[in-house]
Structure formats: structure tokens, C-alpha cells
Amino acid sequence: MTAATAAGAAAAAAAVSLVTCFLLFHNSNLKFPWARTARPSCASGRRTRRRGLVEAIGNTPLIRINSLSDATGCEILGKAEFLNPGGSVKDRVAVKIIEERGVLEAQLLAWLLLLLLMAVGVMLLFLMMLPLRRRRALEANKLAAEQRESNETRTNGLAHVNSKMTDDKLAAMQNALKKTQNNDPAHVSTEMAHSSKCDPSSDSKGGFFADQFENMANYQAHYEWTGPEIWEQTKGSLHAFVAAAGTGGTIAGVSRYLKEKNRSIKCFLMDPPGSGLFNKVTRGVMYTKEEAEGKRLKNPFDTITEGIGINRVTRNFMMAELDGAYRGTDREAVEMSRFLLRNDGLFVGSSSAMNCVGAVRVARDLGPGHTIVTILCDSGMRHLSKFFNDQYLADHGLTPTATGLEFLDK
């Protein structure tokens, strides 16, 4: 039964990729349908026709999370980024990184070297744009199994970005990445060059290091795109924004834009276990108890949440304008995800659940009558092997038991 299900999922993924590739390149002479005109206004209606896949990214709906709103007396709104074509908030970043580089030709993009360690949303978008070329995607081993399998299915196996790149060089590159990891396999150390250009001595001609943690195109995507959408969709009548941070691009871009529109809007960080950003925001010191002397683990980010939390300040995060921070737990994220599924039909991943925990905390602190916006980063489909795996949760003492929001009671 499991094998049949997996085969069916693989076939479905392959079919989606084939259709997407056809739509991208049909009658395009291998050029992208890329020159985006002004993005469709949110006010123009949700059925507005989009010209190509790229224009389908963004303008995601702002959903009232009824259960949380009714429980707190506030309007808690979630930006449904899981409805982007690639299923993630990272779709926006992928588009902006390519635009900033001026990469408009399929032949040039075919040599794109994904030294990204990115969420699958970005990788999927890149990989869908390279259907006629062989490529290798280097991804974080921290990702849940279904995310890695999804990438492998869509690319028909991992192939080389440059046929001249030998296995020895690739192995050396992977070893170098391991050495530069700041005790977190999902995050690249600041010791790596922040330039978006490839090492001139490498043979990956035409490729570039997208570097989502330090590439300011990440921040710009949300400052120029996500923030304005939230402002327009709420008609400027919001009181607070809260989100977790991984690369820091989302919270930085959105918070800065909203603050420029209205300084009274409060912006907060929601930080998961093992991350030092909470103390950085509240005390000015990057520190977490997991890194205390004698207690430091091989991987201090041993948390069930994925894609959020870090122990260094990225260039993107430096742009954030924050009024405070909250800290969440794995259990709160797990319980929140089940609460949203039961009461709102929202099947969201770990980072989205953590964001909703933050939204409730902000609502309780501000009191009834306020409007709080958060980000629903991706769906639960990419979190089946861990976050939505009953056995995995039981093994880690995280089996959900709450019937309401009592797990958030102080």
C-alpha cells in the first residue's frame, strides 16, 4: 500500500512538472515568459488572469483564521503563501534573485549552480525552469525526507550542473560546505563569500551562488512585494505583524515596509527552540541556552520546526524593524498545527504553525479589537515524515493532546 501511494505521488509530481515545463516554454523559443508587467492588483479580483507561471506568484489571499480570531477577539489573518505555484513563500525570493541577476535566457539559467541549501519551494521553481538541461542541486540534509524525494522525483535523479565537474570536485565542495556550517546543516556560515558570483577559478561557467541568507534580493522581494500586498489587502488597517525568521528576508522586508507606511504598526519576531534571535532582539546578544558552555550539542537546532531559527545575524535580518520577540516550543507548534487542521481546515507546516502561535501571543498582549497578520509559509505536505508523523512525534514526546488552545496558557 505504501509503495503504491509513493508511486502514485511520484507519478503525480512528474505530471505536474511536465505540464509546468510545457507551459513555461511552449512558443517561447526557450526564453522565459518573464518580463513581468505591473503585478495584478489585489483589488482586481482573485480570478484575474495571469500571464504565465511567474505572474501567478504572489497576490496570495489573506485568510481570516476564524478559530484564532474568535478565541482572541482580534482579527488574525494569515498570508497564504502555500498557494504560490511552488507551494512556498520562497517562490517570491526565487523570482527576485533571478531578476536581480538579469538571468533571462534558458541557456544561461541552465548553468545555474544551486549552492543554496534552500527550501524546496525555491528549488522547485529553479528546477522547473531547467527542464532541458542536466543539473545538480545541493540541498540541506536537514530537510524532511519528502522534500528531498520531491526534488529527486522532479529532476529524475540528481544530475550534474556542469558535465565537466568531476565527482571529486563535487565531493570536495560538499566537504567544504560541511566545514562552513555553523553547527546547523541548513545554514551556510558567514565565512562563505557573500558575492553572488561564482568563484572565478571554478568551472561552473555561467552559474552563480544564489546565497539566500545574505543576498539582499531576498529582503527586496518582501519589501517590494509581500509588504505592499499586506498593506493593500488590509487597507492599511492592521496593528501588528509577527513571523519567524530563517534567512530573515520575509520579516525584514515586510516589517520595514509596514513601518514606513505607519510607524505605529508593531512588528514582532517569533523564534523557535535553539535559535538565538530572540535574545538578539530582546537583549542585544546572540545567545541561546543550547550553546551554553558544556551544553552545546552537535546540532543545537535539534527542533521539529524547519526553515526557521538561526544563531547568526544575516544581512537580510539586519534590515528588520522589530518591536519585540516571542519564543515558542516544539509542542506549541505541533498542537497549533492540529488545532488549525481541526477547526479551520488549514493543513500547514511547522513554520506556519509557529507563526500562528506568535499571532495568538501578540493578540493576547495587545487585547481584543486588533488586527494581526502573519505568514502561512507552506503546507503540511512537506512535513509528513516528521511534523505529521505520529510515530516520530511519539518518539520525541510530542504527541498532541490538546483540545483547545490550553497549550498556550502561561
Secondary structure, DSSP 8 states (H G I E B T S, - for coil): -HHHHHHHHHHHHHHHHHHHHHHHHTTTTTB-S----S---GGG-TT---SHHHHTSS---EEE-HHHHHHHTSEEEEEEGGGSTTSBTHHHHHHHHHHHHT--BHHHHTT--EE----HHHHHHHHHT-TTS---EE--TTS-HHHHHHHHHHTTS---SSTT--HHHHHHHHHHHHHHB-S-TTSB-TTS---SB--TTSS-TT-B---TTT-THHHHHIIIIIHHHHHHHTTT---EEEE--SSSHHHHHHHHHHHHH-TT-EEEEEE-TT-SHHHHHHHS----GGGSTTT--S-TT--S--S---SS--TTGGG---SEEEE--HHHHHHHHHHHHHHH---B-HHHHHHHHHHHHHHHHH-TT-EEEEEE-BBGGGGTTTTT-HHHHHHTT-----SSSGGG--
